[in-house]
Amino acid sequence: MLGQPPPTRATRSRRANSAAASQPTDTSQLTDEEYLELKERLEKFQDTLRRMAKNAGNKRCADCREHHPRYIDVTWGVYLCLLCSGAHQKTLGSTVVTVDTTEADQQWIDTLEQRGNEKVNDDLEYKLDVEDKRKMSWSITNRAKFVQRKYVNGEWIRKNPKIDLKNPSKVAAPVESFDEPKKKKKKDKKKKK
């Protein structure tokens, strides 16, 4: 392209590595057990994606609110549009996959099951006014700045967030409640005569 320097060796190797990572896994070298484990993990990931996609908060990009996000930042557990996914990769170094991915990691599944756009935004955009977000210019450079402010600097974060900015992929173990079930109050029914 005009106006851009030629790619460096590091850029070429990054492109080669990302292209290799996006290629489907060669299953011809796997044992039956390894293949079945991979297949089961992928099916579980796809089930999780389908279930999460039904959530109203995940039908829009977590950052710019664009409709029908096609990418997932599996580090943060949020659904993103194409341009915001690029900002996440560039600014945060996050692992971003498409919703049609053929690879899955158990950590991705755990993160997605416990997160989603609404939960993440409840913590990280707690002090951000909705009108201010709507008025923002969503150019590529502004998306990167927004991602930096939201995920790295934590400018709008809740006081006691459930998400650790320094280790976002750390997912809390599910909390089991040992409390006795609460007794329901019986309503007195008055007979009308």
PEMO-V66199 format. One record per pair of residues at least 4 apart in sequence whose ideal C-beta (glycine too) atoms are under 6 Angstrom apart, sorted by sequence separation. I is the first residue (numbers start at 1). J is the second residue. D is the distance in Angstrom with one decimal. If there is no record, write none. Layout:
# PEMO-V66199
I&J&D ; I&J&D
This chain:
# PEMO-V66199
7&11&4.1 ; 30&34&4.1 ; 61&65&5.8 ; 80&84&4.3 ; 87&91&5.5 ; 88&92&5.2 ; 97&101&4.2 ; 111&115&5.7 ; 115&119&5.3 ; 117&121&5.8 ; 120&124&5.8 ; 121&125&4.6 ; 146&150&5.9 ; 147&151&5.6 ; 148&152&5.0 ; 149&153&5.1 ; 157&161&5.4 ; 7&12&5.3 ; 30&35&4.5 ; 53&58&5.8 ; 60&65&4.8 ; 61&66&4.3 ; 73&78&5.2 ; 80&85&4.4 ; 115&120&5.6 ; 128&133&5.8 ; 137&142&5.2 ; 138&143&6.0 ; 52&58&5.4 ; 88&94&4.6 ; 149&155&4.7 ; 164&170&5.8 ; 60&67&5.8 ; 72&79&5.7 ; 73&80&5.8 ; 89&96&5.3 ; 27&35&5.5 ; 61&69&4.7 ; 88&96&5.6 ; 71&80&4.6 ; 69&79&4.0 ; 69&80&5.2 ; 85&96&4.6 ; 154&165&5.1 ; 69&81&5.1 ; 71&85&3.7 ; 66&81&4.0 ; 73&88&4.8 ; 62&78&3.8 ; 61&80&5.2 ; 75&94&4.2 ; 61&81&4.1 ; 64&84&5.6 ; 75&95&5.5 ; 58&79&4.6 ; 63&84&4.5 ; 73&94&4.7 ; 74&95&5.1 ; 61&84&5.3 ; 73&96&5.2 ; 71&96&5.3 ; 72&97&5.6 ; 124&150&5.3 ; 71&98&5.8 ; 70&98&5.9 ; 128&156&3.9 ; 70&99&5.6 ; 127&156&4.2 ; 126&156&5.9 ; 125&156&5.1 ; 126&158&3.9 ; 124&157&5.6 ; 74&108&4.0 ; 77&111&4.2 ; 77&112&5.1 ; 123&158&4.9 ; 77&115&2.9 ; 79&117&5.7 ; 123&161&4.1 ; 78&117&5.2 ; 123&162&5.8 ; 123&163&5.1 ; 78&120&5.2 ; 76&120&6.0 ; 49&99&5.8 ; 91&144&5.0 ; 62&117&4.2 ; 87&143&4.1 ; 91&147&4.6 ; 87&144&4.5 ; 91&148&5.4 ; 114&171&5.1 ; 58&116&5.5 ; 45&104&3.4 ; 57&116&6.0 ; 58&117&5.1 ; 84&143&5.6 ; 92&151&5.8 ; 52&112&5.8 ; 57&117&4.2 ; 83&143&5.8 ; 87&147&4.6 ; 111&171&5.3 ; 48&109&5.4 ; 55&116&5.7 ; 57&118&3.5 ; 110&171&4.9 ; 42&104&4.8 ; 41&104&4.9 ; 45&109&5.3 ; 48&112&5.2 ; 52&116&5.8 ; 44&109&5.8 ; 48&113&5.8 ; 64&138&4.8 ; 24&102&4.5 ; 76&168&5.2 ; 75&168&5.5 ; 75&169&4.9
